[in-house]
């Protein structure tokens, strides 16, 4: 079987598919380069499919179909998350408050963010309003200080999360999330403010790499605010407006 170039090409695609995440997880490659290897696997896999079809047409049916099946499997593994994302917009910075976006006071000073603009892009705001309509601040009946402490504890409990700065005066804290597969590092900030007789919690999450996030930042915010709502108890509700 290994004498067939079509199969070799598809096997190379499968190897790249594994090596990309593996080298990123081990720290031998950055998340970006690991992801590029992962993406390259789809290109090589597609070449394997074409080579397999040519081999099958030339009479090497078994080798050709093997190459097609393996190459197609690699392509599907790489591209499926993009299709499964539901056509999410190519933005990488999400906030529950688009009128007064929580600012990164400390994240810009991190070496990894040197030279990076941490301001919220104005062009993202209408996109977030239109696409992430259910994403909203968390409003709870508990006092702000208690909610702030609970949010801080919850963030520190999250796997892959690191709280890097805490400002008790403004009840905000910032941190970094390291993703599991490619160890991408994303920045987040949580802000707690009084809201009538209760408390309002806003969160912003921003990817450092890529123009799109496949909805990861919005999902991170939603999961965190839901977990916080459960922790602080009755009286919590997601706001439907007020952005």
N, C-alpha and C positions, 0 to 999 in steps of 0.2 A: 504493500500500500504506500510505503514511504517513497517508492520510486515515482509516484505520481506527483507532478508539480502542483496540480490543482489541490490535492490533499495537503501538501506541504504549506501552501499559501493559507489555507483555512486553519491549519494547525498553528501557524504563526499568528493569525488573528486571535485565536483562543489564548495563546500565550500572552499576547499584549493585553488582552482583556483581564487576565489575572495579575500581570505584572504591574499595571498602572496603579490600582488600589493598594497592592501589596507593598510596592516601593514607597508610596506615599505614607502608608501606615507605619512603615519601619523608619521613616525619616530620611531614607536614602535619596528621595526626591521630594521636592516641594509639592504641595497639593496641586498647583497649577500644572506642573510637568507630568505628574501622575495622571491627572485628568486628560492631558493631551495624548498620552499613551493610550489611555482608555478610549478616547475618541478615534485615535488612529486605528484601533482594532476594528472599528466598523468599516473604515475605508478598505483595510486589508481583507476583511471578511467579504466585502462586496466583490473585490477582485477574485477571491476564492470561489464565489458563486459563479462569476463569469467564466473562470478557468474550468470549473466543474462542468458547466454546460457545454463548453467546447470539447472537453474530454469525453463527455457522454455522446456527443454527436460524432466523435471520431471512433466510437466503438468501445471505449473504456467506460462502460456504463456504471459498473460498481464503484470505481474510483471517482467518477464524475458526480454520481449522486451523493456519495459520502462527502465530497468537497462542498457541494451545494447545501446539503443539510447542515453541516458544521458552520460554514460561512454565514448562512442565513440565520442560524441560532445566535451567533455573535452579533450580527447586525441588529437583531431584534432586542437583545439584552441592552445594547447601548442606546438605541433610539426610543425604546418603549417608554422610559420615564418622561420624555418630551411629549409624547402623545397623551400619556396618562395625566399630564399636568393640566389638561382641560383648556389649553390655549391661553395660559396665564401670560400677562404682559411682560415684556422684557424690561423690568425695572428691578432694582436690587436694594431699595431703601423704603421701608414701610413704617408708618406711624399711625397711632390711633387718634392723634390730635394733629390736624392739618392746618389749623389756624395759628396755633402756638406750638410748633413742633418742639419736642424735648431736644435740647441741644447737647452735643458731646463736648463737655468741658475738659475732659482728661484724655479721651481717646486720641485726639489729634496730636498729643505729645508722645504717643508711643512710637518707637522706632519704625515699626511696620507701617505706620500711617504717615510717615514723614512726607510732606509735599502733597498729601491727599486732601482734597476739599471735603470737609465734613459737614458743610451746610446742606440743608435739605433741598433737592432740586425742585424748583417751582413746577417744572413740566410733569413731575410725578403726581402732583396733587389731584388733578382731575382724573387721572388714570386710577388712582387708589379709590377715589370716591365712586367711580363708575364700576370698577371690577370687584373691589372688596367691600361691598355695601354692608355686609354683616359684621365687619371688623369695627370695633368701637371701644371706647374707654370702659373700664369697669367702675361701677358705682356701688358703694357699700355703705351700710348704716353705721359701721364701727368708726371710732375716732381716727384721725389721720396718723398719729404717732404709732398707734397699735398696728394699723395696716402696714405702715412703712416697715416696722420691725418684722412683721410676718412675711412681707414680700422679700426682704433682705435674706431672711433665713431660708425661704423657699428657693431663692436663686442660688444660694450657696449649696443647696442640696442637689441641684440638677447635675446630672452626669455630663462632663465636658464643659461646664460653665465655670468661669472664674470671675469673681467680683474684683475689679481693679481700683475702684474709687467710690467712696461714700461721702455724701455731703448731708449731714443731719439737719443743717439749717434750712436747706431747700427741700429736704426729704427726697433726694435723688441719689441713685447709684448707677454706676456704669460697670460694664464687664465685657468679657470676650467669651464666645462660644466656639469650641472646636468641633467641627462636624466629624462623624464617625468614619465615613468611607475614605475621604481624601484629606481629612484633617485641615479643611479650610477653616480660617479663623474669621468670625463675624463679630461685629461690635453691637452692643445693645445698651440702652439706657432706660431706666424705669423712674417715673416721677409720680409722687404722691402729693395731692393737694386737698385742702378742705373743699367740700361741695355741699353748701347748705348745712344741714344737720349731720351730714355724713362725709364721705371721702370719695374722691375720684382718683383712679390710677390710670396713667397713660404709659405707653411703652413704644419704643422705637427700636427697630432691628435693621442693621445694614450689613450687606455682604461686602467683603473687600475685593473679591475676585469675580469677574464676569459682569456682563450687562444685565443678565436675567438671573433669577433665583429659583425658578420653577415653583414659586409659592412658598418656599421654605421660611422666609422671614415672617410672613403673615401667619403661617401655621405655628411657628414658634411663639409668636405673641398670643395667639388664641389659646394655645395649650397652657401657657403660663398664667394668663388671666383667669382661665377656667379653674386651674389648680388653686390659685389664690382665692377665688370666690368660694371654693369648697372649704378652704382652710379658715377663712375669717367667719364662716357660718352664715346664718340666715340674714337676709337683708341685702344680699349681693345681687346685682342685676347688671347686665350689659346695656349700656346706653345705645339707643337707636339713632341718636342724633348728637348734636353738640360738638361736632368736629370743627 
